[in-house]
C-alpha cells in the first residue's frame, strides 16, 4: 500500500494518495507545507487537526477534501501573492521605462 500525503499549504490543500499529485500542489508555491503518512486515516486526521487549529474551532470536522482551507489562511496567501506580483510589475515598468528613455 502506498503513502498518503497532506498538502497543508499549497495550490489546492487536502489529502492526496500519490506523491505526484501532492508535489504538483506544492512545487513553486511559496511557503508550501506538506507531509507524508503511512495510512489514509492518519493523513485525514492530520489534515482535520490542521483545519481545526487554523479555524480555532474544535467542533468543525473535515473529510480532507481538496477544497477545504480556512478562509483567513487562504486570504493571507492570496494577499502575499498579490504583493509579489505588484513588485514584479513595478520592476517590469521600471525596465520598460529605461528602455523607452535609452
C-alpha positions as CSV (number, residue, x, y, z in Angstrom):
1,X,0.0,0.0,0.0
2,X,1.3,3.5,-0.9
3,X,1.8,6.5,1.2
4,X,-0.7,9.3,1.6
5,X,0.2,13.0,1.5
6,X,-1.3,16.0,3.1
7,X,-0.8,19.4,1.5
8,X,-1.4,21.8,4.3
9,X,-0.3,24.9,2.3
10,X,-0.3,24.8,-1.5
11,X,-2.4,25.4,-4.6
12,X,-5.1,23.1,-3.5
13,X,-4.7,21.9,0.1
14,X,-6.0,18.5,1.1
15,X,-5.3,14.8,1.2
16,X,-3.6,13.1,-1.8
17,X,-2.9,9.4,-2.5
18,X,0.1,10.0,-4.7
19,X,3.3,11.9,-4.4
20,X,2.9,13.3,-8.0
21,X,-0.4,14.9,-7.1
22,X,0.8,16.3,-3.8
23,X,4.1,17.5,-5.4
24,X,2.1,19.3,-8.1
25,X,0.2,21.3,-5.5
26,X,3.4,22.5,-3.8
27,X,6.1,22.9,-6.4
28,X,6.8,26.6,-6.9
29,X,4.2,27.6,-4.3
30,X,5.8,29.9,-1.8
31,X,5.7,28.8,1.9
32,X,4.3,25.4,1.0
33,X,3.8,22.7,3.6
34,X,3.2,19.0,3.2
35,X,3.8,15.7,4.9
36,X,3.6,12.0,4.0
37,X,1.7,9.5,6.1
38,X,1.5,5.7,6.1
39,X,-2.3,5.4,6.1
40,X,-5.2,7.4,4.7
41,X,-6.7,7.6,8.2
42,X,-3.5,9.2,9.6
43,X,-3.4,11.7,6.7
44,X,-7.1,12.7,7.1
45,X,-6.7,13.0,10.9
46,X,-3.7,15.3,10.4
47,X,-5.5,17.4,7.9
48,X,-8.6,17.7,10.1
49,X,-6.5,18.7,13.1
50,X,-4.7,21.3,11.0
51,X,-8.0,22.8,9.8
52,X,-9.3,22.9,13.4
53,X,-6.2,24.6,14.6
54,X,-6.4,27.2,11.8
55,X,-10.1,27.9,12.4
56,X,-9.7,27.9,16.1
57,X,-12.7,25.6,16.2
58,X,-12.6,22.2,17.9
59,X,-16.1,21.2,16.7
60,X,-15.6,21.5,13.0
61,X,-15.0,18.2,11.2
62,X,-13.4,17.8,7.8
63,X,-13.1,14.9,5.4
64,X,-9.9,16.2,4.0
65,X,-11.4,17.2,0.7
66,X,-9.1,19.3,-1.5
67,X,-11.4,22.3,-1.5
68,X,-11.3,22.9,2.3
69,X,-9.0,25.5,3.7
70,X,-9.6,28.2,6.3
71,X,-10.7,31.4,4.6
72,X,-8.4,33.6,6.6
73,X,-5.4,31.5,5.7
74,X,-6.4,31.4,2.0
75,X,-6.8,35.2,2.1
76,X,-3.3,35.7,3.6
77,X,-1.8,33.6,0.8
78,X,-3.7,35.5,-1.9
79,X,-2.5,38.8,-0.4
80,X,1.1,37.7,-0.3
81,X,0.9,36.6,-3.9
82,X,-0.7,39.9,-4.9
83,X,2.1,41.8,-3.2
84,X,4.7,39.7,-5.0
85,X,3.0,40.3,-8.4
86,X,2.8,44.0,-7.7
87,X,6.6,44.1,-7.0
88,X,7.3,42.2,-10.2
89,X,5.0,44.6,-12.2
90,X,6.9,47.6,-10.7
91,X,10.2,46.1,-11.8
92,X,8.9,45.5,-15.3
93,X,7.6,49.0,-15.5
94,X,11.0,50.4,-14.5
95,X,12.8,48.2,-17.1
96,X,10.3,49.3,-19.8
97,X,10.8,53.0,-18.8
98,X,14.6,52.7,-19.0
99,X,14.2,51.1,-22.5
100,X,12.0,53.9,-23.7
101,X,14.5,56.5,-22.5
102,X,17.5,54.7,-23.9
